[in-house]
Amino acid sequence: MAFRMYFVAAGLLAALPAGADDLTIVSKMTRDGGEPTTATSYLSSDHARMVQPDGQEAILDLKTGQTTVIDGRKKEYFVVTRQDMDQMKAKLEQTMNSPEMKRAQELDPLSSYFATGVGFALLWAKRHDEATSWFRRVLETDPTFLRAHWGLGLTEASARDYDASIPELQTAVDLSDGGAAFLCSLGYAFAAVNRRTEATRIVEELMKRSRSGYVPASTVAAVFSGLGDRDQAMTWLERADRERDPWVTSLAIDFMFDPLRSDPRFQSLVHRLGLS
């Protein structure tokens, strides 16, 4: 979904308002082949704070898009503004096309995390053939690497090659034990090829989970978007905004919301989030 930032100094935490509308999310994650770890996110009306198990944290100002990243172990921090992110994106484009990058690929073609990171950057830039090449390269040497299956499935779905996309997304769902982000991607692909029964089953499962625990509202909205139910999709996107769902920051580039782009309500939400 792009760049992920990690976290924040104790002095800044006092700036986060404590109130009835605040939300705490505890997520248990298992990295490929690793031990389970726990990450915690704290969401308020104007800030999101993400705490990683390695001691790093990030505070995102939801109004300005500015992120403060702090390494608690090293007692260091830095600030990333929206303008910085735009410059990073431009630099990434330049770097990926450079002779040095091609040489790096030759020297270390098998770094799974690096390769999938580049693949996702290419996916969101809609450079589908290049993204596919990076994800496939990982799977040749690491056939159970979850993010590579997911990235490949998303890339093929973005290119509307759903026959190829659905098996990859199903594999990602299986490897993640039914993670919400992977389920919603599969549900969207099912909806896109008019397999409405399967898509509806997935969106109902996500809504059921949301009644007893946290499920990003944007995952439900994405499946409704694929099903062509704009009213339900917008209802869940508005809920995602209220809950400070971090995935709403990708609305401007995520292809799963393309069916909503002509809807004035979606345009208004994107503008309100400062993504237009």
Helices and strands as residue ranges (DSSP letters): H 10-13, E 23-30, E 36-43, E 47-51, E 56-61, E 67-71, E 76-80, H 82-96, H 99-107, H 112-124, H 128-141, H 146-158, H 162-175, H 180-192, H 196-210, H 217-227, H 230-242, G 246-250, G 255-260, H 264-272
